[in-house]
């Protein structure tokens, strides 16, 4: 079971942005801290981070850093993964409420029961799960490497894949392997509107549709390119197209616009007509609570050592198989 050590959350006083950044930089140096940020973070966080990446890139960075303190600007399971890989380091998360519905919808007890119903299956869990679920897994994957890892599993082994069924279905199609899927999904990638996507394509006929594999199959079928956040970013750099309709959390668009200011990036509305599908949990982190966690050195992630060691094995297996 994961335990979080934290002082009571204190609402920080809003300061001038430049002063906040100056204070963060000062404390980052004093604490020998590295700030890791996922592509789905708000632009201010991305701009101040030492390293930006997707889950696989951030896992590698967390395992190799020489910093004493890792400030993980992402969601809870990502900070947990950093602690699993670097137990001797202090791992902080700016807002302890930055969770993940996909991870929350796969609780360890129910997953244990599900797994026990399929005792002959090789268990592959998407990194978007809790440490306790990782500890019950044979192999961890990310959206970047899931297809390649599944292809490496001997064909005579049955596979149980959790917790994202949309990613699982896409991996099945790409790897030509049948898998038993845990029925979970990401709230962000579940809510894109197919009708809105088609209207955008009609209005922008030369735009390419690029999508994250956590999207539903009907949207992936309409896409020109499917990949993880880092692969989507790379594709927009190498594609000859000058316009893209982006089917994933819009935080990545900040990096796309920075890298390619002359290209056009279009967000897809959700089912309720909202203008974007920003993850509400990713966006709980901001400059104010980033500064606050460096000042207090909390909230800090702590994991039961027995769970950590069990979770470490499938993560290390992933990193080895992904080289």
C-alpha positions in Angstrom: 0.0 0.0 0.0 1.3 3.5 -0.9 1.5 6.0 1.9 1.8 9.7 1.2 3.6 11.9 3.7 2.4 15.5 3.5 1.6 18.5 5.6 -1.8 19.9 5.4 -2.4 21.5 2.0 -2.0 25.3 2.3 -3.5 27.5 -0.4 -0.4 29.5 -1.6 -0.6 33.2 -2.1 -0.5 34.0 -5.8 2.7 35.7 -6.7 4.1 37.4 -9.8 5.0 34.7 -12.3 8.6 35.9 -12.6 9.0 35.9 -8.8 7.6 32.3 -8.7 10.0 31.1 -11.3 12.9 32.8 -9.6 12.0 31.2 -6.2 11.6 27.8 -7.8 14.9 28.0 -9.5 16.6 29.1 -6.3 15.1 26.2 -4.3 15.7 23.7 -7.1 19.4 24.5 -6.9 19.5 24.4 -3.1 17.7 21.1 -2.9 19.6 19.5 -5.8 16.2 18.9 -7.3 15.2 17.9 -10.8 11.7 18.8 -12.2 10.2 16.2 -14.4 7.0 17.1 -16.4 4.7 15.2 -18.5 3.6 16.6 -21.9 0.0 17.0 -20.5 1.1 19.6 -17.9 0.1 23.2 -18.3 2.5 25.3 -20.4 4.0 27.2 -17.4 5.1 23.8 -15.8 6.5 22.6 -19.1 8.5 25.7 -19.6 10.2 25.5 -16.2 10.9 21.7 -16.2 14.3 20.2 -16.5 12.9 17.4 -18.6 9.6 16.9 -20.5 8.5 13.5 -21.8 6.0 10.7 -22.0 5.7 7.9 -19.4 8.6 5.9 -20.9 11.0 8.8 -21.2 10.2 10.0 -17.7 10.7 6.5 -16.3 14.1 6.4 -17.8 15.0 9.9 -16.6 13.8 9.1 -13.0 16.0 6.0 -12.9 19.2 7.8 -14.2 19.1 11.2 -12.5 21.8 12.3 -10.1 19.5 14.7 -8.3 18.6 14.2 -4.6 15.1 15.3 -5.1 12.6 14.5 -7.9 9.7 16.8 -8.3 7.3 14.9 -10.5 4.8 17.2 -12.3 2.4 14.7 -13.5 -0.1 12.4 -11.8 0.2 10.1 -8.8 1.2 6.8 -10.5 4.0 8.6 -12.3 5.5 9.9 -9.1 5.1 6.4 -7.6 7.0 5.0 -10.6 9.9 7.4 -9.9 10.0 6.3 -6.3 9.9 2.6 -7.3 13.0 3.2 -9.5 14.8 5.6 -7.1 13.9 4.7 -3.5 16.8 6.6 -2.0 15.6 9.8 -3.5 12.9 12.2 -2.2 10.1 12.2 -4.7 7.6 15.1 -4.5 4.4 15.8 -6.3 3.1 19.4 -6.3 -0.6 18.4 -5.6 -1.4 15.2 -3.9 -4.9 15.2 -5.5 -3.4 14.8 -9.0 -4.6 11.3 -9.5 -5.7 9.2 -12.5 -9.1 7.7 -13.0 -7.7 4.9 -15.1 -5.4 3.8 -12.2 -8.2 4.4 -9.7 -10.6 2.2 -11.6 -8.2 -0.8 -11.3 -8.0 -1.3 -7.5 -5.5 -3.9 -6.3 -8.1 -6.2 -4.7 -10.3 -6.4 -7.8 -7.3 -6.8 -10.0 -6.1 -9.6 -7.9 -9.4 -11.4 -8.3 -9.4 -10.8 -12.0 -5.9 -12.1 -12.3 -6.7 -15.2 -10.3 -9.4 -16.1 -12.7 -6.7 -16.3 -15.4 -3.8 -18.0 -13.7 -2.2 -19.2 -16.9 -2.0 -15.6 -18.4 1.1 -13.5 -18.6 0.1 -10.1 -17.1 1.1 -6.9 -18.9 0.0 -3.7 -17.2 0.0 -0.3 -18.7 2.2 2.0 -16.6 -1.0 4.0 -15.8 -1.7 1.9 -12.8 -0.9 1.9 -9.1 2.2 0.4 -7.5 0.1 -2.3 -6.0 -1.1 -3.4 -9.5 2.4 -3.1 -10.9 3.5 -5.5 -8.2 1.0 -8.1 -9.4 2.2 -7.8 -13.0 4.8 -9.7 -15.1 5.6 -6.8 -17.3 4.9 -3.0 -17.5 4.4 -1.2 -20.8 3.7 2.3 -22.0 1.8 3.5 -25.1 5.3 3.9 -26.7 6.4 0.3 -26.4 3.2 -1.7 -25.8 3.0 -3.2 -29.3 6.7 -4.1 -29.4 6.6 -5.7 -25.9 3.5 -7.8 -26.7 5.2 -9.1 -29.9 8.2 -10.3 -27.7 5.9 -12.5 -25.6 6.0 -16.1 -26.9 3.0 -16.8 -29.0 2.0 -19.8 -26.8 1.5 -17.5 -23.8 -1.9 -16.1 -23.1 -1.8 -12.4 -22.2 -3.9 -10.4 -19.7 -3.7 -6.7 -20.4 -4.7 -4.0 -18.0 -6.0 -1.4 -17.3 -6.8 0.5 -20.6 -9.1 -1.5 -22.9 -8.8 1.0 -25.7 -5.0 0.8 -25.8 -5.4 -3.0 -25.4 -7.6 -3.3 -28.4 -5.2 -1.2 -30.5 -2.3 -3.3 -29.4 -4.2 -6.5 -30.3 -4.7 -5.2 -33.8 -1.1 -4.1 -34.2 0.4 -7.2 -32.7 -2.1 -9.7 -34.1 -2.4 -11.2 -30.6 -5.6 -11.9 -28.7 -5.6 -10.6 -25.1 -7.8 -10.7 -22.1 -8.6 -7.0 -21.3 -9.4 -5.3 -18.0 -12.4 -3.0 -18.8 -10.8 0.4 -18.0 -10.4 3.6 -20.0 -9.1 7.2 -19.7 -11.7 9.9 -19.1 -9.9 12.3 -21.4 -9.5 9.9 -24.4 -13.0 8.5 -23.9 -14.8 11.8 -24.5 -13.7 13.0 -27.9 -16.6 13.6 -30.2 -16.6 11.7 -33.5 -19.1 14.2 -35.0 -16.9 17.1 -34.1 -13.9 15.3 -35.5 -15.6 14.7 -38.8 -16.7 18.4 -39.0 -13.2 19.5 -38.3 -11.9 17.3 -41.1 -14.4 18.7 -43.5 -13.4 22.2 -42.5 -9.7 21.3 -42.7 -9.5 18.7 -45.5 -5.7 18.9 -45.8 -5.1 18.4 -42.0 -3.9 15.1 -40.8 -5.7 13.4 -37.9 -3.2 12.2 -35.3 -4.4 10.2 -32.3 -3.2 8.6 -29.0 -4.0 4.9 -28.9 -6.1 5.4 -25.7 -8.8 6.8 -27.9 -11.8 4.7 -28.9 -11.5 2.5 -32.0 -14.0 4.5 -34.1 -11.7 7.5 -33.7 -8.5 5.6 -34.4 -10.1 4.2 -37.6 -10.4 7.8 -38.8 -6.8 8.7 -37.9 -3.8 9.1 -40.3 -1.3 8.4 -37.5 -1.5 6.8 -34.1 1.1 6.9 -31.4 2.2 7.9 -27.9 2.6 11.6 -27.0 6.3 11.5 -27.9 5.6 9.8 -31.2 2.8 12.2 -32.0 5.2 15.1 -31.4 7.9 13.5 -33.6 5.4 12.8 -36.3 4.3 16.4 -36.6 8.0 17.4 -37.0 8.6 14.9 -39.8 5.3 15.0 -41.6 5.0 17.2 -44.7 1.6 18.3 -43.6 1.2 21.8 -42.2 -2.0 21.2 -40.3 -3.0 18.6 -37.7 -6.1 17.6 -35.8 -4.9 16.4 -32.5 -6.8 13.6 -30.7 -5.1 13.6 -27.2 -4.8 15.8 -24.2 -4.0 19.3 -25.5 -1.0 19.9 -23.3 1.2 18.3 -26.0 0.1 21.0 -28.4 2.3 23.5 -26.4 5.4 21.6 -27.4 4.2 21.2 -31.0 3.7 24.9 -31.4 7.1 25.7 -29.8 8.8 23.2 -32.1 6.8 24.1 -35.3 5.4 27.6 -35.0 4.5 27.7 -38.7 2.3 24.6 -38.4 -1.4 24.6 -37.4 -2.7 22.4 -34.5 -6.4 21.9 -33.9 -8.0 20.6 -30.7 -11.0 18.3 -30.9 -14.0 19.1 -28.7 -15.4 16.6 -26.2 -18.8 15.0 -26.4 -20.4 17.8 -24.4 -19.1 20.4 -26.8 -16.3 21.7 -24.5 -13.4 23.4 -26.3 -10.8 21.0 -25.1 -10.1 17.7 -23.2 -7.6 18.9 -20.7 -7.0 16.3 -17.9 -8.4 18.0 -14.7 -5.9 16.0 -12.6 -2.8 16.9 -14.6 -3.8 20.5 -14.4 -3.9 20.5 -10.6 -0.1 21.1 -10.6 0.9 24.8 -11.1 3.8 27.1 -10.3 2.4 28.0 -6.9 2.2 24.4 -5.5 5.4 23.5 -7.3 7.1 26.2 -5.2 5.2 25.1 -2.1 6.3 21.5 -2.3 9.9 22.5 -2.7 9.6 24.7 0.3 8.0 22.1 2.5 9.5 19.0 0.9 6.1 17.5 0.7 3.8 15.9 -0.4 6.4 13.1 -0.6 5.7 9.7 -2.0 6.5 6.7 0.2 5.9 3.1 -0.9 5.9 -0.1 1.2 9.2 -1.8 0.5 7.7 -5.2 -0.2 5.3 -3.6 -2.8 8.1 -1.5 -4.3 10.4 -4.5 -4.9 7.6 -6.5 -6.5 6.7 -3.6 -8.7 10.3 -2.9 -9.6 10.8 -6.3 -11.4 8.2 -5.7 -14.2 9.4 -2.1 -14.7 13.0 -3.2 -15.0 11.9 -5.9 -17.4 10.2 -3.2 -19.5 13.2 -1.0 -19.5 15.4 -4.0 -20.6 13.1 -5.1 -23.3 12.7 -1.5 -24.6 16.4 -1.0 -25.3 
